[in-house]
Amino acid sequence: MAEQIKALTGVRAVAAIGVVISHSGVPASLPEHLDKIAKWGYIGVPMFFMLSGVVLAYNYPDLAGWEGRRTVRFYVARIARVMPLYWAVIAYCAAYYWILGRDQHGWALLQNIFAVQTWSGDLAVAQGHYNGPGWSIGVEMFFYLLFPFLIPAVARLARRHGPRGLIVLIGAMTLIVFALWAAFYLTGRADLPAADPGSAHRWLYRNPVCYLPLFVCGMAIAFLIPHTAHWTTRRHHAIQTFVFCYVFGLAAFRGTGPGWGTASFGLLFVIPFALALTSLAAGRGWMARLLSTTPMVRLGVASYALYITHRWLIHHMPTSEYIKTGQGLVPYAALFVTVALLLLIAEGAHQYIEEPARRFLVRVSRPWTSTRTEAATPERTAPVPDYSAR
């Protein structure tokens, strides 16, 4: 079993809580710059997709395209990791509609069940009718489908050209992300509302193909990790401090034009997040130590459950209204209670739905996904949960 990279587990907690707060809202009396940071909580999206590439490449560096049962086992493991709880939340939403006698939005329900809603040009189908954050599961499924056929190329690049080749690959992916942003910004499509099928929100924010460069960056980072062994602790301190100041400073003092919004979908954070993940994986530096603490790791383990359950629950919590309308300390107390309840529910969902279902699916699939030799040699498991983000 591969050693757990605790800091990469802990960073999931920070990103997930950021997403929660961006959805729950913050008190109106919060200072402007802190309000801006809270509203940019969705920037955890590129972080999560990049981290997914890191985790998969770290655990399956030698997967080589179609390898029969081994590739099937990879797909089963990925489905078992994310889909049971995802389906449980959709079932809850469908039951809620049925009890209240509301329209089930049959076509939207079908797309959500198969996790393909993110490809739809209809924003209500992709994020409205059922569990909004579920769109990113479709992005992850796309990555999982392609991963066995992408990893051999990245592994070959790492063997032949070492760190320089991997850095060039990350640079090339960054240029692709920049070109996509420039195409929307220069043509005015960055100004289109999210519901418009031609908008940057539809393409740059939730289209799987446009996020593929970030996933590939994550794969490259996984092969860079061993090369950080000679980095000094001082260098890790410097990198982590830079990324922290850059991300929170940019969020607090950013502009308000459409270019800022579309750039936040990935462009502004490709290089900083790549630096952060490479450094954090080494387990050294002040941020890595903080994220490796037991509370942060525990929160990180349940981060997927928090992410996939929170949006629907927020809309039905009585405390949510107090966050927006309360006076004095009331909205802050309501925000604290809301997040605390969501964390408790997420822990329960992780312990009693997510993990038991994953183990069950892996166990029942073992007879037809493993040969005798493979069954006798346990495969490495993920050092951090390879879950999606928002």
Sequence and secondary structure as in RCSB ss.txt:
>XXXX:A:sequence
MAEQIKALTGVRAVAAIGVVISHSGVPASLPEHLDKIAKWGYIGVPMFFMLSGVVLAYNYPDLAGWEGRRTVRFY
VARIARVMPLYWAVIAYCAAYYWILGRDQHGWALLQNIFAVQTWSGDLAVAQGHYNGPGWSIGVEMFFYLLFPFL
IPAVARLARRHGPRGLIVLIGAMTLIVFALWAAFYLTGRADLPAADPGSAHRWLYRNPVCYLPLFVCGMAIAFLI
PHTAHWTTRRHHAIQTFVFCYVFGLAAFRGTGPGWGTASFGLLFVIPFALALTSLAAGRGWMARLLSTTPMVRLG
VASYALYITHRWLIHHMPTSEYIKTGQGLVPYAALFVTVALLLLIAEGAHQYIEEPARRFLVRVSRPWTSTRTEA
ATPERTAPVPDYSAR
>XXXX:A:secstr
     HHHHHHHHHHHHHHHHHHH   TTS HHHHHHHHTGGGHHHHHHHHHHHHHHHH TT  S  THHHHHHH
HHHHHHHHHHHHHHHHHHHHHHHHHT    HHHHHHHHTT GGG S HIIIIISS GGGHHHHHHHHHHHHHHHH
HHHHHHHHHHHHHHHHHHHHHHHHHHHHHHHHHHHHTTGGGS TTSTTSHIIIIIT HHHHHHHHHHHHHHHHHG
GGGTT  HHHHHHHHHHHHHHHHHHHHH   SHHHHHHTTTGGGHHHHHHHHHHHTTT SHHHHHHTSHHHHHHH
HTHHHHHHHHHHHHHT THHHHHHH  TTHHHHHHHHHHHHHHHHHHHHIIIIIHHHHHHHHHHHHHHH  HHHH
HS     SS      
